[in-house]
């Protein structure tokens, strides 16, 4: 999945944080809801402006970001 098709940064919108395109919902919001145990269905019910592909795009972004983190080993 190319998450960039679904996520954008717009200056002046939510302080320049990554948002789901066409919404003011940040990637951080979506990831937080999932981390708190909300299901995709619950998120979609509470935020009908989202769709399941956009939720997957947020997860894809998080996975790619994690993949690119630099590992530091203890000395």
N, C-alpha and C positions, 0 to 999 in steps of 0.2 A: 504494500500500500504506500502511496506517496502522500504522506500526511500533509504536505504543503498545499495540496489541493483543497484542504479543509480548514487550515489554520493560518492565521495572519497576524501581523503586528501593524497596528494603525496608530501613528503618532496622535496623542491626545485622547485616545480611547483606552480606558482602564489603565492609565499611566504607562502606556506602551507595552503592556503585558501581552503575551500570546493569547489570542481569542479565537474561538470558533467563528469562521467566516459568517458574516451576516448577523452576528449576535454580539452581545456584550459579555458573554460567558467565557471566562478564561479557562485555559487548559488546566491550570492549578485548581479551579473550582471543580471541574469534572473529575480529576484525579483524586481530589479530596473526598468527593462523594463516594467514589468507588472504594477508597481506603476505609471509609466509615461503614462500609458494608451495604451501601445501596446497590441494588441490582440495576442492570440496564433498563429494565421495564419500569422501575420506580423513577429513575432519572427522566426517562421519556414521558412519563405521566406528569411529573412535576414541571418539566420544561419542554413543552410540546414543540418549541422552536428547534429543538435538537432532533437528530435522527441517529440510528445505531451506527451508521458509518462514521459520523463525526465523533462519537464516543470511541470507536476503534482507532480513529486518527489520533486522538489524545493519547491513547495507550501506545500507539506506534511511535509517537514523538518521544514519550518517556523511555521506551525501550531503546531507541536510537541514542538518546542522550546518555543513558546508562552505559551503553556499549562504548561510547567515546570518552568516558571518564578515564583519567589516568590513575592507575593503581600505584599506591605508594606502599612499599614494604617497610616493616619496622626494622630498625637497625639492631 
